[in-house]
Amino acid sequence: MFSLLFSPMFFQLPDDEIVFPDPALAEADGLLAIGGDLSLERLLMAYANGIFPWFSEDDPILWYAPHQRCVIYPDEIEISKSMRKILRDNIFRITVNTVFEEVIISCANTPRKGQDGTWITNEMQEAYIEVWQNDELVGGLYGLRINRVFCGESMFSIVSNASKMAMIYLSNLDLDLIDCQLPNDHLMSLGAKMIERDLYMKILQRNK
């Protein structure tokens, strides 16, 4: 069913079948497989099994299933005093699924400290919560929902606190878990934590 590449833990996906290897076989850095496509059927199967695509413009499609997952429990999201004031003052306006294309393009094009370029390639953009200030799109995030888990893919912010506002809004949407995939300082400041894959999969597959 699978062909092996370089090591027993690294799988080449077949082109004629929508399948993935057991996520437990991922390498230490989470890399599980290479190849395939970004068809809707393959993406939905991937996310339902704790797998996500992550690759650069000149790379083949790479699929990851980290042994530990960075997540936010919605009822444990940390809201600072300054952020609570911003919420009270209604500085931002939130919308959902109105300018999806603008959000994903902004996620791809917004510069990020310590990163050269983007993994959100043209191919990724074609495969797939908005924050406004004075009628200007100033932040947002995108992803998809599997059962009661929101699998976040990327976020952007061009003014302070816009991406935090998007995450806070997301945490109020009747979810059990927000999947952030990989940790960074921004996510950890919002209360993100690392959990083992087994626990993540148990929550992901709840209420199927």
C-alpha positions, 0 to 999 in steps of 0.5 A: 500500500505504501512505498518507503523512502529513506527510512522505515518511518517515512512513507511515500503516499500512493497517487491512486489511493486516499490513505495515510499510514498510522500517525504513531509511525511519524518521525521524532519531528512529526514528519509522517509522509510525503506526496499525495495531493491537497484534494478535499477528500485527502485533507479531511481524512488527514485532519480527522486522523491528526495529520496536517500538511506543512511544506514550503513552495519548492518542497513536495507535500509533507504531512505531519503528525506530531507526537505532542500537540500544541492546543488551547482548551477554550475555557482555559484561554488566558485574557490579560487585563489590557485585553479585557479592556479592549473587549469592553471598549469594542475596538474590533468587529468580528465576522466569520467566513465573509472574506475567506480569500483575503484572510488566507492571503494575508496569512501567507503574506504577513511577515513573521519574526524569525521566518523567511517566506511562508509555508502557505503556498499557492497550492495550499491557498487553492485547497482551502474569523476575521477582525476589523477596525474602522472597516479595515481587515486587521487580523484573522485566522483560518482552519477547519472544524473536525467534530468539536475540535477547531484545527487552526492553520494560520493567523495574522495581525497587522495591528496589536491584539487583532489575532488575540481577538480572533482566538478569544472569539474562537474560544467562545464557539462551543468547542472542546479544543483549539488545535494550534499544531505547533507551539510559539510564544504568542500561543503560549501567552494565550494559555496554550499547552502541549498534550500527547497525541493519544489524548489529542486523538481521543478528544478529536474523535469524541462525538463522531 
